[in-house]
Amino acid sequence: MAGPKGGPAASFGIEKTEGQGKGMSQAERDAIMAREFQQRLEKKMRELELSQLEYWKAQLDLLLAARPEGVAALQSQIRKVADKMANRIQMLKKGA
């Protein structure tokens, strides 16, 4: 996405377009750039959330497909998924 000159905006995937912004104040250009950045950020957040939900749904689908015999076996499998989730939460909190 970055133009041939690059620059700080290029690291965020923001390209300068020839002729764009003529007659616009710096504040207007900044507002447009901020809005575009916000839209890309929201899109990325939705993609990440979707990916996470798909992963955990797949984990639960495995439980459904396993058809555990009895409540104790089902509880054991649910506990394994819950432990995976707890471990992931801890890892994310340590990195935050």
N, C-alpha and C positions, 0 to 999 in steps of 0.2 A: 503494500500500500504506500509505503514511503516514496516520496519523490526522489529524484536523483540527488537533491541537495541534502535530504535528511533533516536533521535538526531535532530539537526537543519534541516538537509535535509529532514527528515521524515515529517516535518510540511508542506513541499511543495509537498509531494507525491513522493519524490525521494528515490528510493530504491538502496541500495548498493548490487551489485551482486558479489558473490564469484568468484574470479579469474578475474573479469573484471578490466581492467586498467593496467594489468601487462605490463611493458615496456612502459607505457605512462607517459609523464611528467605531473606535476600538472597543467600546463597551458592547456595541451590538455584535461585533465579530466574536468577542469573548463569550457573550451569552449564547450564540449559536454553537460555538465550539463546546461549551459546557453542556448544552442540551444534547448534542451528538454524543459526547462522552458518556453522559448519563444513560442514554438509550443503549449504547453498546454494553455498558456495565450491567444494566438490567437484563439484557439479552443473555449475557454470559452467566449471570446468577441463575436465571431460569434454566439454562442448559445444565449447569452443575446440579441444581436441585433435581431436575428430571433424571439425571444420571444416578444420583444417590437413591432416589425412590425406586428406580428400575432395579438397582442392585438388591435393595432390601426386599422388594416384592419377589424377586427371584429366590431369595433365601426362604421366604415364607411359602412360595410355591413348592420348594423342595420338601418342606414339612408336609404339605398336603399330599404330594405324590408318594411320600414314604408310607402312608397309612399305618401309623404306629399301632401296635396292639396294646390297648389299655391306656388308662389315664397316666400312669407312671412313665411309660415310654414317651407319650406326647409331651408331658412336662419336662422330661429330660431334653428332648429336642428343642423345645421352646427356650429352655434355659441356655442351651448352646448358642442360639441366635441372640438372645438377650446379652450373653457374655461378649459375643462379637461386637454388638452395638456399644456396650459399656467400654470395651477396650478402645474402640475407635473414638468415642467421645473423649476418653482420657488422653489419647494421642493428640487430638485436635486442641484440647485445652492446654497441653504442654507446649504446643507450637504457637499458641496465641499470645 
